[in-house]
Amino acid sequence: MFEPPEQRQLPAAGHRAPSAAAPLISDDFTHHGHLLCGQTSFSDRSRKRATALALARCGAKVTAVTRTQTDLHSLLQECASITPVCVDLADWGATEAALKDVGPIDLLVNNAAFATLQPSFDVNVKAVLHVSQMVGRGMRARGSGGSIVNVSSQASQRALREHAVYCASKAALDMLTKVMALELGPHQIRVNSVNPTVVMTDMGRLGWSDPEKSKTMIDKSSMTSGVSLPVDGGFQAC
């Protein structure tokens, strides 16, 4: 995917990507370039908007990508330091042209998603692959490593009624994340997915605004419980 098979160097079992000495926890992103990929919305209640603002407030140079110009305009009114890019990520030619001069990028957040059949796989999976390939090449060329975060969903791991396409696309994204971690790990590029439950964004409200339907999915006091979260340097992806 990111390297021709004959050039690819797979890590041995137990491989751990080297890490530079750094504080265990830091919220200082000053002098780091970040590319934040949204798609459906950067509206006032959007998870994508909150992520962009949080990174910017920590000193990151944030580029926000979405297809909705009005959302970018309101985002800039709240944080003028963010660089806006208006493009439809489902259109790869337009995306490549729009992002070719963006960078350098240290952190890529793939947070685009659709729940409908057409363009779900184009955005939820193919756009993640395309943008990650572009950003990953830059990370490798600089030799300084980096991080890619794919925003997936718990729907990738459990079947949900009336969400066949969304569940399937997010399951594909989880496996794509593992393959990316395997192939980019030797270049000190970490790739992980975050799999949240329902978040009441505009898209979330469309499917889960009925309290009776959502009561087993949404509980602000216990979003993380009963989880086995491997912190193993990507060993299980090998």
N, C-alpha and C positions, 0 to 999 in steps of 0.2 A: 504493500500500500504506500509506504513512505520511502522504501528503498527497493531497487531491483532484487529479486531473490538471490542472485548470485553474489551480491555485495552485502547482503544482510548478515550481521553477526548476532546470533541469538545468544542471550545470556545463559550461562550455565545454571543448573538448578541451585537455588539458594542465592542467586545473584541479588545484590543490593546496590542500587545506584548510589555513588558517592555523594556526600552532602558536605557543603562548606560549613565551617564553624559559624554559628549564628545563634542569637537568642532563641529560646524555645518558642516564645510567643512575641510577635511584633505587629503593631498596627501602623508602622511607619512605611509608607510606600513611596516616599519622596525619591525622585529621579528614576522611577520605574515607569516604563511604558506599558499600558494595558489596552487591550482591545476587548470591548464588551459587545457581544453580538446579541441583540434582541431581535424581534421580528413582529409579533402581533401588536405590541403596544408598549409605550413608555408613559401610559396614563398615570394619573395621580395615585392610583391604588395598585400600580403594577409592581411585581417583584423585581422586574428588570430595572425599573426606575430606581427603586430602593438600593439595588446593588450598585448601580452607576454612581449614585450620590454618595454611598458609603465609601467606595473606593476613592472618589474625588476628595472627600473630606479627610482621608488618610494621606493625602499628598500625591496620589497617583495621577498620571497623565491619562485621562480616560477618553477613549473614542467610543461613542455610542452609535450603534448601527440599528436602524429600523426602516421600515418602508413608509412610515407615517410622519410626514413633515410637521404636522401640527403638534404631535407629541414631542418631537425634537425641539420645536420652538419653545414649548412650555418648560421643557427640561433645562434649556439654556437660560431661561428667565430665573430659574432657581439656582443654577450653578453655571456661571458663564465660562468657567475654565474647561468644560467638557467640549470635545471636538465632535460635531455631529456628522454622520454620514447617512444619507437617505438612499436606500437601495433595497430591492426585493431579493432576499437571500435565495429564493427559489430560482432566480435567474442568474446562473453561474457566470455567464459572460459579463453581465452588468456588475456583479459582485466583484469579480476579479479586477475589472477596470477601476472600480471605486476604491478598492483596498490595496492596490498594488504599491502605492506610495505611503501607506500607513506604517509607522514603526519607528524604531524597533519595538517589538512586543515582548514583554516578559511573562505576561499572564493573559491567556485567552479564556473568556467565559462564553461558552456556547449555550445560550439561554433562549433560543428560538423554538417555538412549538406551535403546532396546529392540532386540532382534534378531529378535523374532517378528513375524508378520504383524499380529496384532491386539494391541497398540496401536502398532506401530512408527511409522507415519506420523503418528498423533495426537501422539506424544511427540517423535519425532526432528525433525519439521518444523513441525507446526501449533502445538505448545506454544512452540517457539522464536519463531514469528511473533507469537503472542498476547502473550507476556511482553515481547518486544522492543517491540511497539507501546505497551504500557503504560509501560514504562521510558523509551522514546524520547520519548514526549510530555512526561514530566517533565523530561528533559534539555533539550528544546527550550524549554520554558516558562521554565526558569532561565537559559537563554542562556549557560551556561558550558561547553557541550560535554560530551563523555564518551566512553566506550569500551564496545563490545560485543564479546565474544569467543564465537564459536560453536565448540564442540568437535566437529569432524567426524571423519574417518577416512581413511586411505589407501584404504579400501574404496570411497571415492567416485570414485576415479580408476583403479582396476583391478578387474576382475571376479574374484570369489573363489567357488569352488565351495561350494554349500550356503549361500550368503549373498545370495541374490537380493534379498530384501526389504531387508536391511540396506544393501547396496551402493546400491540405488535410493534409499533414504531419505537416505543421506549425500550422494549426488550432488545430490539436490534441495536439501539444506542448503547445499552449496557455492554453488549458483546464487542461493539466497535471500540468502546472505551478500553476494554481489556487488551484488544489487539494493538491499539495505539500505545498503551502502556508498555507492552512487550517490545514493540519495534522502536519506540523512542527512548526507552529507559537507558540504553547504552550511551545516549547522547545527553544524559542528565536532564531529560525532560520528563517530568512527572505528569501523568494523566489519570484523572479520577472523575467519578460521577457522584453527584449529589442527588438523592432520591427522596424528595419530600412527599408528604401526603398532600391532600387538597389544600390549596391556598386560595383564599377568596378574592382573586383578581377578577377582571372582567370575564375572562374565559372560565375561571372557576365557578363564578356565579351562574353561568349558563347551564352547567351540568349539575351543580350541587346546591342550588339556592333553596331547595325543599328541605326544611329542617328534619323531617322524618327520614328522608333519604340520606342526609349527610351526618346524622347524629353519631354513627359508628366510625366516621372518617375524620371528624374534626373535634379535637379536644386540646385546647391551648396549653393545658397544664401537663400533658404527657405525650408530647410529640415523639420522644425518643424513649422506648421501653422494650425490653426483650430483644435487643439487637446484638448480634455478634458482628462487630466491626473490625475486620482485620487491619492491623497496622504492621505490615510485613514487607514493605519495600517492593511490592508487586510479585511476591513469590507465588501466589495462587494463580496469577495470570500465565505462568510459565507452563 
